[in-house]
Amino acid sequence: MVHVQESPVVVIALHPWGPLGGSMDDPHPTTVCRTLGKAGCSTVRFNFRSGVGSGEASVADVRGVAAWFVEPHEGSAPLATQVLVVGYSYGSIIGAAAAADIPQCVGFAVLGPPLDYGWALYVLNASSLRARAARSAGRPKLVMAGSADQFCSERTFSDFAAELPEPKKAIYLQNVDHFSLFRRLPQALTEWVVEAFGVKDIQEFGRSGAPAGVRSPADT
């Protein structure tokens, strides 16, 4: 589901684990696209080709979608010059890892990361994916989970947030479970974008994107 607008930014929203019914129609990626689409950003959500295995095929999917936006099409200008990756559940760790391979990525958000089950969801590849997520110095990051999350304990959440370099913002919501984060996303994403990218409001981010001072993976 692609929505192209006159913005330098494309937001790629990623869904939970497909084998258990996760899809681009989950309320988390749809809320992400609705919130940042209203701000003027281009948005895209899609179904991973496969959720079974190490997660590397899903990482490749994210890279491919980003490339479609930031590379020229038959001589025309790219549809976007900056990429913001926002992943939920299974897609959160996938997106954080993929961000390291996307030179135009200006930041990423990790929503409800299923860290306590990473060994199963990513077939013993979770440590590699997390290591790539940590290659993000200079790029804003949001990490968000609830205290009632069924797949991520408070200690695991804190350890993961500590692995990530600055700049970052960690939000741990009391009495919120894994499946209810979407209700808090509009406010959380809006506040994070304004704070992290130094813009007056989220609409300014949609119009102008991240400032030149935000570093890409190619700079780290």
N, C-alpha and C positions, 0 to 999 in steps of 0.2 A: 504494500500500500504506500504509494509515493505521492507526496504533496510538495511540489516545487513552488517556491516563492522567490521574490527578489531580495535575497539575503545572501551574505557571504557564508552563512552557517547552514550545514545540514546536521540534523540530529538523527542518529541511528538508535532506535529503541529495540531492545532484545528481550525475548520471551523466556518463560520457564521451560523445564525439561519436557520435550515432546512425547517421549514414551508414556508419560503419565498424563497426557492431555494438554500440555502447554502449547500455546500457539500465539501468533501475532495478535489474536483477538482477546488475549488475556487483558484484564482491566489495567494492569500496570503499564505495558507498552502503549496501550491506547490513551491512558491518562497522560503519559509523557508526551506523546505526539500532540494531543489536544492542547496541553499547557504551553509547550514551546512553539507549536504552530500558531497559536493566538498571538504570541510575541513577534511573529513574523518570520521565524526560521523555516527553512525547508525541513521536512520530516520524512522518515521512511521506517516502516516496520515490515518484517518479512518472516517467513517460516524457515528455520534451519533445514537444510537438506537431510540431516541426520543428527540425532542426539545420542547415538550409541557409539561408544569408543572413547578415545583419549580426549576428545574435544577439539582436536586439531582441524578437523573438517569444518567445524562451526567457526573457528577462528578464521579460516580461509573464506568462509561465507561473508564475514564482516569486512574483511579486507576487500573482497570483490565488490560489495555494495559501495564502500567508500570510494573505490577507484572509479566506479561508474559516475559518481558525482564530481570528483575532483579532476578527472582527466578530460581533455577536449574530445568532442564528438564531431568527427568529420569536418574538422577545421573550425568549428564553433567554440566559443569560450566555455570553460567548465561551468557546471551548474552551481558549484560551490567551491570555496577556497579553504574553508575550515570545517573540521569534523568534531562533533561532540557525541561521544558514545555513552548511552545510558542503558545499562543492563539490569535485569531483574532475575533473581534466583539463579538457575543454571546459566542464563545469559549474562549475569553480572561478572562472573570470573572470566568467561569467554571474552566479553567486551573489554575488560581491563587488560587482558593479555594481548588482544588484537590491537589495542591502542598503541602499543610499543612499536608495531609494524606499520603504522599509518603516519607518515611524516606530517600530514596536515591536521592531525588530531591536536586539539587545544586543551582537552580535558576529558574526564570520564566520571561517571557515577556508578557506584556499586550498591545496588538495592537488594536487601534480603539475601546476602550471599549464603549458599547452603554449605558452609565450611565444614561442618561436622560430618558431612557425607561426601566430601570431595573425592575421597579415595574410590568411591563407587561410581559417582556421576561422571568422573573424568578418567576412570580406569587407571588409577595409580599415576596419573599425570598432573594431579593438582599442584604439586610443588613446583613443577616447571611453569605452569600457568601463573602461579602466584609470583614467581621470580620475575617473570616478564612484566607483570603489573607493577612491580617495584621499580622498573626502569622508567620512572615518570617524574623525576626531579624537575621542578619548575612548572609543571602543568597542574592546574587545579583539579582536585579530586573530592568527590563526596562519597562517604561510606555511611550507609544507613540500615538499621535493623531495629526490631522490636524486642522487648524483654521476654515476650511470650513466643518468640520465633521457635518453631518446631525443629529447625534444621541448623541452628547456629546459637551456641551458648554465648553468654556475655564474655567469658574469658577468651573464647575463640575469636569473637568479634574484636575484642580489644587487641589481641595479639596480631590479627591481620591489619588493623588500622595502624598499629605501631610499625609494621613492616614498610609501610608506604612513606616515601619522602614528602617533605613539604613542597608546595602548599596543599593542605588537605583539611577537610571538615568531617568530623565523625558525629553522627546523630544516633543516639540510642533511646528509643521511645518506650516509655513504660506502658505495660499492659497492651501492647500491640503485637499481634501474631504475624506469621509469615505471609498470610493471604490478605491482610488488611492494610498493608503499607500504602496502597494506591490512594486511600482516603487522605493521607497526609502529604502526598506528592506535590500538588500544586503549590502549596505554601513553601515546602522544603526546597523545591527546585528553584522557585522564584528568588527566595532569600539567598540561596547559595550562588546562583548566577550573578546577582547584584554584588554580593560581597567578593566573590572570587575573581570576577573580571573587572571590577571597579567601574561599573556602569551605573547611570542614574536610575534606570529601571530595566525590566526585562525586555521591553520593547526596543530600547537602545541596543541591547545585545543582538536582537533580531535584525536591526538595521545595519549595524556596524561591525558586529562580531567581536572577537577577543582583541584586546590591544596588542600592539606589536611586541610588547615586553613579555608576553606569554611564550614560553619555549616549547618547541616541538621535539619529538623523539630524535630528530636529526641533529638537534643542538646538544643533546645530553651524552 
